[in-house]
Amino acid sequence: MGIYLNPDNIDFQEALNSKIYIDKTGLMKYTNSVIRTEDKYICVSRPRRFGKSMAANMLVAYYSKGCDSREMFSSYKISEDESYEKHLNKYNVIHINMVNFIDRRKPVSESLLNLNNKIIRELKKENEDVDCSDWNDLISVLGEVFNEKRVPFIFVIDEWDCVFRIIKDKESEQTEYLEYLRNLLKNQKYVALAYMTGILPIKKYGEHSALNMFTEISMTNAAPIQEFTGFTEEEVYDLCQVYKKDFNEIKLWYDGYNVDGISIYNPKSVVECISRGTFRNYWTSTETYEALKVYIQMNFDGLREKVVDMIGEEKVNVNIEKFQNDMSTFNSADDVITLLVHLGYLTYNDGKVWIPNSEVRQEFINSIEDGGWETVMNAIKASDELIEATINKNEEKVAEMIEKIHDDNSSIIKYNNETSLSCIISLAYYSAKKDYITHRELPTGKGFADISFIPKKNSNKPAMIIELKYNHSADTAIEQIKRKQYSDKISEYSGDIILVGINYDTKTKKHTCKIEKIAK
């Protein structure tokens, strides 16, 4: 047994010892199914603190012949699968965390040579009886040890993409690193399974990749193991029942990642929230907002407009196909936005991206507090005053404030776009998130969108239903609310309801407002 070759199961045991552990051993059912097949190469990319290392440690504990993990896994899902016994502790496992080897102060070749030497040293200790022709050549040693012992190798490589984050602008060294992995893994008989984790998908040069043998599992395409990307809604609901937490509030704060149709929660944040007992930003607090700020300040046409739309709770179109899977090659706003999906700041489904939840949305607000976003921030900061004016039925002031916010941001938001009012309203009422749960219906026809604000528990504020009209009248908006009985959608709410109709005239650029109160 060694540090890199056939490690013990201590790292995964620490996860099991934790106060909160969600059983993700079902992942091994999938990895067992691809061992010794053409699909044995798996590259899993997902944001930091989404359980990548825990999953890697779990695979090591299960496959490594350097330990006995039968008792460890006996009470978990994988033990019920027919493949369980066949693969339990049956392989030579080489576990590498690349962050421990890639040194920005040294050439990549030197870092990789250091890695090779450490692995060879452990291979030699455990296989002294094998007569290797060249103990200095890792690939040769692996091949000859396998030929002699007939025990294949499983490679678990954590943080595989750190080269593209640490050495962002040295393409020749990145290429050398990719070729190293290709030569080590591709078409080698000693490889039973290669499982790599990172933040970024595999680097592309044009349309091609040096590691094209890998199945890529990412935040934009996680099938068939999407349920292992984070905590599922059912898992979080069960945790809330056990620890007596408000599931709806946790959903508001930490849900929102749509991974191939499955709703995924941020594991780091859910665990911290339940353990500490308070709702706040946990995932984003693990690094400064400056990381996000750098990307959203980039000078690409349409980027700022899309960011504002998403802060305003809109979904925006994106083309993810041209992204080169690194942190330095950007040719369009879509490239930047695609990177933010992989970093966890946005979520993606069916050609659209959006900000997943309240936790991440606050990180965007932190990132735009200066640097040319003043009009957006002014709208957000004025939202408490706007909410008060709405509750007090001050129609002129509401219309005046909405008009100013619309005017101030017309250079960023498409002023006469059918959905621009919807985005403006979301910005204008941003602080409502403190006391309300927002329900939106995007326009189903020209000229309207509905936004409902339902008070959270223990809030003494009235509910609000806002109907937006486009070249009609505020009175028409109020009539539509009543005619379509939108208030019935919040029938479970027993307090007063404020009906708000807002109209925007594209010719005069004027906004009008009508407010009525339904007392209960």
C-alpha positions as CSV (number, residue, x, y, z in Angstrom):
1,M,0.0,0.0,0.0
2,G,1.1,3.5,-0.7
3,I,0.0,7.1,-1.0
4,Y,-0.6,6.9,-4.7
5,L,-0.7,3.1,-5.4
6,N,-3.5,1.1,-3.7
7,P,-4.4,3.7,-1.0
8,D,-6.4,2.7,2.1
9,N,-10.0,3.8,2.7
10,I,-9.3,6.5,5.4
11,D,-10.2,9.5,3.2
12,F,-13.7,8.1,2.4
13,Q,-14.2,6.9,6.0
14,E,-13.9,10.6,7.1
15,A,-16.9,11.4,4.8
16,L,-18.9,8.6,6.3
17,N,-18.0,9.9,9.8
18,S,-19.4,13.3,9.0
19,K,-22.7,14.5,10.6
20,I,-24.4,14.6,7.2
21,Y,-23.6,12.0,4.5
22,I,-25.8,11.3,1.5
23,D,-25.4,7.8,0.0
24,K,-23.9,8.3,-3.5
25,T,-22.5,4.8,-3.8
26,G,-24.9,4.1,-6.7
27,L,-22.2,5.8,-8.8
28,M,-20.2,2.6,-8.7
29,K,-23.1,0.7,-10.4
30,Y,-22.3,2.8,-13.4
31,T,-18.5,2.6,-13.2
32,N,-18.7,-1.1,-12.7
33,S,-20.8,-1.3,-15.9
34,V,-18.1,0.3,-18.0
35,I,-15.0,-1.4,-16.5
36,R,-13.0,-3.1,-19.3
37,T,-15.2,-1.7,-22.0
38,E,-14.7,1.1,-24.6
39,D,-16.5,3.4,-22.2
40,K,-14.0,2.9,-19.4
41,Y,-12.7,6.5,-19.7
42,I,-14.8,9.0,-17.7
43,C,-14.2,12.7,-17.1
44,V,-16.5,14.4,-14.6
45,S,-16.4,18.2,-14.4
46,R,-18.5,20.2,-12.0
47,P,-18.0,23.3,-9.8
48,R,-15.9,23.4,-6.7
49,R,-17.4,22.1,-3.5
50,F,-19.8,19.9,-5.4
51,G,-18.4,16.6,-4.1
52,K,-15.9,15.7,-6.7
53,S,-13.1,14.7,-4.3
54,M,-15.6,12.8,-2.1
55,A,-16.7,10.7,-5.1
56,A,-13.0,10.1,-6.1
57,N,-12.2,8.9,-2.5
58,M,-15.2,6.6,-2.6
59,L,-14.1,5.0,-5.8
60,V,-10.6,4.5,-4.4
61,A,-11.9,2.9,-1.2
62,Y,-14.2,0.5,-3.2
63,Y,-11.7,-0.6,-5.9
64,S,-8.4,-0.5,-4.1
65,K,-6.9,-3.9,-3.2
66,G,-4.9,-2.1,-0.6
67,C,-7.7,-2.3,1.8
68,D,-10.8,-4.3,2.9
69,S,-13.9,-2.1,2.5
70,R,-16.6,-4.7,2.7
71,E,-17.9,-3.5,6.1
72,M,-17.6,0.1,5.0
73,F,-20.0,-0.4,2.1
74,S,-22.2,-3.1,3.5
75,S,-25.1,-0.8,4.5
76,Y,-25.1,1.4,1.4
77,K,-26.9,1.1,-2.0
78,I,-24.0,-0.4,-4.0
79,S,-24.0,-3.5,-1.7
80,E,-27.4,-4.5,-3.2
81,D,-26.2,-4.4,-6.7
82,E,-25.2,-7.7,-8.5
83,S,-21.8,-6.2,-9.5
84,Y,-20.8,-5.4,-5.9
85,E,-18.8,-8.4,-5.0
86,K,-17.2,-8.8,-8.4
87,H,-15.3,-5.5,-8.2
88,L,-14.9,-4.9,-4.4
89,N,-11.1,-4.3,-3.6
90,K,-10.0,-6.2,-6.7
91,Y,-7.8,-3.6,-8.5
92,N,-4.5,-1.8,-8.5
93,V,-5.6,1.8,-7.9
94,I,-3.5,4.8,-8.7
95,H,-5.0,7.9,-7.0
96,I,-3.5,11.2,-8.1
97,N,-4.5,14.8,-7.1
98,M,-2.8,16.8,-9.8
99,V,-2.8,20.0,-7.6
100,N,-0.1,18.4,-5.5
101,F,2.2,18.1,-8.6
102,I,1.6,21.0,-11.0
103,D,3.9,23.8,-9.9
104,R,3.5,27.1,-11.8
105,R,7.1,27.9,-11.0
106,K,8.4,24.9,-12.9
107,P,7.9,23.6,-16.4
108,V,5.1,21.0,-16.7
109,S,7.6,18.4,-17.9
110,E,9.5,18.7,-14.5
111,S,6.2,18.3,-12.6
112,L,5.2,15.3,-14.5
113,L,8.6,13.7,-14.1
114,N,8.3,14.1,-10.3
115,L,4.9,12.5,-10.5
116,N,6.2,9.5,-12.5
117,N,9.1,9.0,-10.1
118,K,6.8,8.8,-7.1
119,I,4.4,6.3,-8.7
120,I,7.3,4.2,-10.0
121,R,8.8,4.1,-6.5
122,E,5.6,2.7,-5.1
123,L,5.2,0.2,-7.9
124,K,8.7,-1.1,-7.3
125,K,8.1,-1.5,-3.6
126,E,5.0,-3.6,-4.2
127,N,6.3,-5.5,-7.3
128,E,10.0,-6.2,-6.5
129,D,9.6,-9.7,-8.0
130,V,8.7,-8.3,-11.4
131,D,11.7,-8.1,-13.7
132,C,11.0,-4.7,-15.5
133,S,13.2,-3.8,-18.4
134,D,13.3,-0.1,-17.4
135,W,12.3,1.0,-14.0
136,N,12.5,4.6,-15.1
137,D,9.7,4.4,-17.7
138,L,6.3,4.5,-16.0
139,I,4.2,3.2,-19.0
140,S,6.6,0.3,-19.5
141,V,6.6,-0.5,-15.8
142,L,2.8,-0.5,-15.7
143,G,2.6,-2.7,-18.7
144,E,5.1,-5.3,-17.4
145,V,3.6,-5.4,-13.9
146,F,0.2,-6.1,-15.4
147,N,1.5,-8.7,-17.8
148,E,3.1,-10.5,-14.8
149,K,0.4,-10.1,-12.1
150,R,-2.7,-9.9,-14.4
151,V,-4.3,-7.3,-12.0
152,P,-5.4,-4.3,-14.0
153,F,-5.1,-0.7,-12.9
154,I,-7.8,1.8,-12.1
155,F,-6.7,5.5,-12.4
156,V,-8.5,8.0,-10.3
157,I,-7.2,11.5,-11.1
158,D,-8.6,14.4,-9.1
159,E,-8.3,18.0,-10.2
160,W,-7.1,16.8,-13.6
161,D,-7.7,20.3,-15.2
162,C,-5.6,22.3,-12.7
163,V,-3.0,22.9,-15.5
164,F,-5.6,25.0,-17.4
165,R,-6.3,27.0,-14.2
166,I,-2.8,27.4,-12.9
167,I,-1.0,27.8,-16.3
168,K,-3.7,29.5,-18.2
169,D,-1.7,31.0,-21.0
170,K,1.0,28.5,-21.8
171,E,-0.6,26.4,-24.6
172,S,2.6,24.4,-25.4
173,E,2.7,23.2,-21.8
174,Q,-1.0,22.4,-21.8
175,T,-0.5,20.4,-24.9
176,E,2.4,18.5,-23.4
177,Y,0.2,17.7,-20.4
178,L,-2.6,16.4,-22.5
179,E,-0.2,14.2,-24.5
180,Y,1.1,12.8,-21.2
181,L,-2.4,11.7,-20.1
182,R,-3.1,10.3,-23.6
183,N,0.0,8.2,-23.7
184,L,-0.5,7.0,-20.1
185,L,-4.1,5.9,-20.6
186,K,-5.3,5.5,-24.1
187,N,-5.3,2.0,-25.6
188,Q,-3.3,0.6,-22.7
189,K,-4.2,-2.9,-21.7
190,Y,-3.3,-2.3,-18.1
191,V,-6.2,0.3,-17.8
192,A,-9.5,-1.1,-16.5
193,L,-11.0,2.3,-15.7
194,A,-9.9,5.9,-15.8
195,Y,-12.0,8.4,-13.8
196,M,-10.9,12.0,-13.8
197,T,-12.5,15.0,-12.0
198,G,-12.2,18.7,-12.5
199,I,-14.0,21.9,-13.0
200,L,-13.5,22.2,-16.8
201,P,-14.5,19.7,-19.5
202,I,-11.6,18.3,-21.6
203,K,-9.7,21.0,-23.4
204,K,-10.5,21.4,-27.1
205,Y,-8.3,22.8,-29.8
206,G,-10.7,23.8,-32.5
207,E,-13.1,20.9,-32.7
208,H,-10.7,18.2,-31.5
209,S,-9.3,17.0,-28.2
210,A,-6.2,14.9,-27.4
211,L,-8.3,12.9,-24.9
212,N,-11.2,12.1,-27.2
213,M,-11.6,8.6,-25.7
214,F,-13.3,10.1,-22.6
215,T,-17.0,10.3,-21.9
216,E,-17.5,13.8,-20.7
217,I,-19.9,14.4,-17.7
218,S,-20.4,18.1,-17.2
219,M,-22.9,20.7,-16.0
220,T,-24.2,21.0,-19.6
221,N,-24.3,17.2,-20.2
222,A,-24.3,15.0,-17.1
223,A,-26.3,12.0,-18.3
224,P,-26.4,9.1,-17.4
225,I,-25.1,10.0,-13.9
226,Q,-26.7,13.4,-13.4
227,E,-28.1,12.4,-10.0
228,F,-24.6,12.3,-8.6
229,T,-23.8,15.9,-9.6
230,G,-25.0,17.1,-6.2
231,F,-27.9,16.6,-3.8
232,T,-31.2,15.8,-5.4
233,E,-34.4,17.4,-4.3
234,E,-35.6,14.2,-2.7
235,E,-32.4,13.9,-0.7
236,V,-32.6,17.5,0.5
237,Y,-36.3,17.0,1.4
238,D,-35.4,14.0,3.5
239,L,-32.6,16.0,5.3
240,C,-35.1,18.8,6.1
241,Q,-37.4,16.3,7.7
242,V,-34.7,14.8,9.8
243,Y,-33.2,18.1,10.9
244,K,-36.5,20.1,11.1
245,K,-35.5,22.7,8.4
246,D,-37.8,24.7,6.2
247,F,-37.5,22.9,2.8
248,N,-39.0,25.8,0.8
249,E,-36.4,28.2,2.2
250,I,-33.6,25.8,1.4
251,K,-35.0,25.4,-2.1
252,L,-35.0,29.1,-2.6
253,W,-31.4,29.5,-1.4
254,Y,-29.6,26.5,-2.8
255,D,-31.7,24.9,-5.5
256,G,-31.8,25.8,-9.2
257,Y,-29.2,23.7,-10.9
258,N,-30.9,22.0,-13.8
259,V,-28.8,19.0,-14.7
260,D,-30.3,17.1,-17.6
261,G,-33.8,17.6,-16.2
262,I,-32.9,16.8,-12.6
263,S,-33.0,19.5,-9.9
264,I,-29.7,19.6,-8.1
265,Y,-28.8,21.4,-4.9
266,N,-25.4,22.7,-3.9
267,P,-24.1,20.1,-1.4
268,K,-21.7,22.4,0.4
269,S,-24.4,25.0,1.1
270,V,-27.1,22.6,2.1
271,V,-24.7,20.8,4.6
272,E,-23.5,24.1,6.0
273,C,-27.0,25.5,6.4
274,I,-28.3,22.5,8.2
275,S,-25.2,22.2,10.4
276,R,-25.1,25.9,11.3
277,G,-28.8,26.6,11.4
278,T,-28.8,29.8,9.4
279,F,-29.5,30.7,5.7
280,R,-26.7,32.6,4.1
281,N,-24.1,32.4,1.3
282,Y,-21.8,29.4,2.1
283,W,-20.6,28.2,-1.3
284,T,-19.8,31.6,-2.6
285,S,-18.0,32.6,0.6
286,T,-15.3,30.0,-0.1
287,E,-13.6,32.4,-2.6
288,T,-13.8,36.1,-3.3
289,Y,-16.4,37.5,-5.7
290,E,-13.5,39.0,-7.7
291,A,-13.3,35.7,-9.6
292,L,-16.8,36.2,-11.0
293,K,-16.2,40.0,-11.5
294,V,-13.3,39.4,-13.8
295,Y,-15.5,37.5,-16.3
296,I,-18.7,39.6,-16.3
297,Q,-16.7,42.8,-16.9
298,M,-15.2,41.4,-20.1
299,N,-15.9,43.6,-23.2
300,F,-18.0,41.4,-25.4
301,D,-21.1,42.7,-27.2
302,G,-24.3,41.5,-25.4
303,L,-22.6,40.2,-22.3
304,R,-23.6,43.0,-19.9
305,E,-27.2,42.9,-21.3
306,K,-27.4,39.2,-20.6
307,V,-26.0,39.6,-17.1
308,V,-28.6,42.2,-16.3
309,D,-31.4,40.1,-17.7
310,M,-30.3,37.1,-15.6
311,I,-30.0,39.3,-12.4
312,G,-33.6,40.3,-13.4
313,E,-34.5,36.6,-13.3
314,E,-34.6,36.1,-17.1
315,K,-33.3,33.1,-18.9
316,V,-31.0,34.0,-21.8
317,N,-30.0,32.1,-24.9
318,V,-26.5,30.7,-25.2
319,N,-24.4,28.7,-27.7
320,I,-22.2,26.4,-25.6
321,E,-20.6,24.5,-28.5
322,K,-17.8,26.9,-29.4
323,F,-16.3,27.1,-25.9
324,Q,-12.8,25.7,-25.9
325,N,-12.9,24.4,-22.3
326,D,-10.3,26.7,-20.8
327,M,-10.1,29.9,-18.8
328,S,-8.3,32.1,-21.3
329,T,-9.8,31.5,-24.8
330,F,-12.8,33.8,-25.1
331,N,-14.2,34.9,-28.5
332,S,-17.8,35.9,-27.5
333,A,-20.2,36.6,-24.7
334,D,-21.4,33.0,-25.1
335,D,-17.9,31.7,-24.2
336,V,-17.8,33.6,-21.0
337,I,-21.3,32.5,-20.1
338,T,-20.5,28.9,-20.8
339,L,-17.5,29.1,-18.4
340,L,-19.7,30.5,-15.7
341,V,-22.0,27.4,-16.1
342,H,-19.0,25.1,-15.5
343,L,-17.9,27.3,-12.5
344,G,-21.4,27.0,-11.0
345,Y,-22.4,30.6,-11.3
346,L,-25.1,29.8,-13.9
347,T,-27.1,26.7,-14.8
348,Y,-28.0,25.4,-18.3
349,N,-30.8,23.6,-20.0
350,D,-31.9,23.3,-23.6
351,G,-30.0,26.3,-24.9
352,K,-30.7,28.7,-22.1
353,V,-28.9,29.8,-19.0
354,W,-29.9,31.5,-15.8
355,I,-28.8,32.3,-12.2
356,P,-29.8,29.2,-10.2
357,N,-30.7,30.6,-6.8
358,S,-30.6,33.4,-4.2
359,E,-27.1,32.5,-3.0
360,V,-25.5,32.9,-6.4
361,R,-27.6,35.9,-7.4
362,Q,-26.1,37.8,-4.4
363,E,-22.7,37.0,-5.7
364,F,-23.6,38.7,-9.0
365,I,-24.8,41.7,-7.1
366,N,-21.5,41.9,-5.2
367,S,-19.7,41.7,-8.5
368,I,-21.5,44.7,-10.1
369,E,-21.4,47.2,-7.3
370,D,-18.9,49.3,-9.2
371,G,-17.3,49.4,-12.6
372,G,-20.0,50.8,-14.8
373,W,-23.0,49.0,-13.3
374,E,-24.2,52.0,-11.2
375,T,-27.6,52.3,-12.8
376,V,-28.4,48.7,-12.2
377,M,-27.3,49.0,-8.5
378,N,-29.3,52.2,-8.1
379,A,-32.4,50.3,-9.1
380,I,-31.7,47.5,-6.7
381,K,-30.9,49.9,-3.8
382,A,-34.1,51.8,-4.4
383,S,-36.3,48.7,-4.3
384,D,-37.2,49.0,-0.6
385,E,-38.6,52.4,-1.3
386,L,-40.5,51.1,-4.3
387,I,-42.1,48.3,-2.3
388,E,-43.2,50.7,0.3
389,A,-44.8,53.0,-2.3
390,T,-46.5,50.0,-3.8
391,I,-48.0,48.8,-0.5
392,N,-49.1,52.4,0.2
393,K,-50.8,52.6,-3.2
394,N,-48.8,55.6,-4.3
395,E,-49.4,55.1,-8.0
396,E,-47.6,58.2,-9.3
397,K,-44.4,57.4,-7.3
398,V,-44.4,53.8,-8.5
399,A,-44.8,54.8,-12.1
400,E,-42.1,57.5,-11.7
401,M,-39.6,55.1,-10.1
402,I,-40.2,52.4,-12.7
403,E,-39.8,54.9,-15.5
404,K,-36.5,56.2,-14.1
405,I,-35.1,52.6,-13.7
406,H,-36.2,51.8,-17.3
407,D,-34.7,55.1,-18.6
408,D,-31.4,54.7,-16.7
409,N,-30.9,51.1,-18.0
410,S,-32.0,51.6,-21.6
411,S,-28.4,51.4,-22.8
412,I,-28.0,47.9,-21.3
413,I,-31.5,46.4,-21.7
414,K,-33.3,46.5,-25.0
415,Y,-35.7,49.3,-24.2
416,N,-38.6,48.2,-26.4
417,N,-38.1,44.5,-26.1
418,E,-41.3,42.7,-25.1
419,T,-39.7,41.2,-22.0
420,S,-37.7,44.2,-21.0
421,L,-40.4,45.4,-18.6
422,S,-40.3,42.0,-16.9
423,C,-36.6,42.3,-16.3
424,I,-36.9,45.9,-15.2
425,I,-39.6,45.0,-12.6
426,S,-37.5,42.2,-11.2
427,L,-34.6,44.6,-10.7
428,A,-36.9,47.3,-9.3
429,Y,-38.4,44.9,-6.8
430,Y,-35.1,43.1,-6.1
431,S,-35.2,43.5,-2.3
432,A,-38.6,41.8,-2.2
433,K,-36.6,38.5,-2.0
434,K,-36.1,39.3,1.7
435,D,-39.8,39.0,2.5
436,Y,-41.4,37.3,-0.5
437,I,-41.2,34.2,-2.7
438,T,-41.4,35.3,-6.3
439,H,-43.5,33.5,-8.9
440,R,-43.0,34.4,-12.6
441,E,-44.8,33.7,-15.8
442,L,-42.9,34.7,-18.8
443,P,-45.0,36.4,-21.6
444,T,-47.3,34.1,-23.4
445,G,-48.3,36.7,-25.9
446,K,-47.2,40.2,-26.9
447,G,-47.3,42.8,-24.2
448,F,-47.7,41.1,-20.8
449,A,-45.9,39.2,-18.1
450,D,-47.1,38.4,-14.6
451,I,-45.0,38.5,-11.4
452,S,-46.5,37.5,-8.1
453,F,-44.9,38.1,-4.7
454,I,-46.1,35.8,-2.0
455,P,-45.0,36.7,1.6
456,K,-42.7,34.2,3.4
457,K,-43.8,32.8,6.7
458,N,-43.6,35.3,9.5
459,S,-43.8,38.3,7.1
460,N,-46.5,40.8,7.7
461,K,-46.4,42.3,4.2
462,P,-49.3,41.8,1.8
463,A,-49.0,39.7,-1.3
464,M,-48.5,41.6,-4.6
465,I,-49.6,40.6,-8.2
466,I,-48.0,42.7,-10.9
467,E,-49.4,42.7,-14.4
468,L,-47.3,44.4,-17.1
469,K,-48.9,45.8,-20.3
470,Y,-47.2,47.1,-23.4
471,N,-49.0,49.9,-25.4
472,H,-52.3,49.4,-23.5
473,S,-53.2,50.9,-20.1
474,A,-52.6,50.3,-16.5
475,D,-56.4,50.0,-16.0
476,T,-56.4,47.2,-18.6
477,A,-53.7,45.4,-16.6
478,I,-55.8,45.5,-13.5
479,E,-58.8,44.3,-15.4
480,Q,-56.8,41.4,-16.8
481,I,-55.7,40.3,-13.3
482,K,-59.3,40.3,-12.2
483,R,-60.6,38.6,-15.4
484,K,-58.1,35.8,-15.3
485,Q,-58.5,35.5,-11.5
486,Y,-54.7,35.5,-10.9
487,S,-55.4,36.0,-7.2
488,D,-56.8,32.4,-7.2
489,K,-53.3,31.2,-7.8
490,I,-52.4,32.3,-4.4
491,S,-55.6,31.1,-2.7
492,E,-53.6,29.4,0.1
493,Y,-52.4,32.9,1.2
494,S,-54.9,34.4,3.6
495,G,-53.7,38.0,3.8
496,D,-54.3,41.2,1.8
497,I,-53.4,41.2,-1.9
498,I,-52.1,44.3,-3.8
499,L,-53.0,44.3,-7.5
500,V,-50.5,46.4,-9.5
501,G,-51.0,47.3,-13.2
502,I,-48.1,48.9,-15.1
503,N,-48.2,50.0,-18.7
504,Y,-45.4,51.2,-20.9
505,D,-46.1,53.3,-24.0
506,T,-43.3,52.8,-26.6
507,K,-44.1,56.0,-28.4
508,T,-44.1,58.4,-25.4
509,K,-41.7,56.3,-23.3
510,K,-44.1,57.0,-20.4
511,H,-45.1,54.6,-17.7
512,T,-48.4,54.6,-15.9
513,C,-49.5,52.7,-12.8
514,K,-52.8,51.6,-11.2
515,I,-53.0,49.9,-7.8
516,E,-55.9,48.3,-6.0
517,K,-56.1,46.4,-2.7
518,I,-58.1,43.2,-2.1
519,A,-58.6,43.0,1.7
520,K,-59.1,39.6,3.4
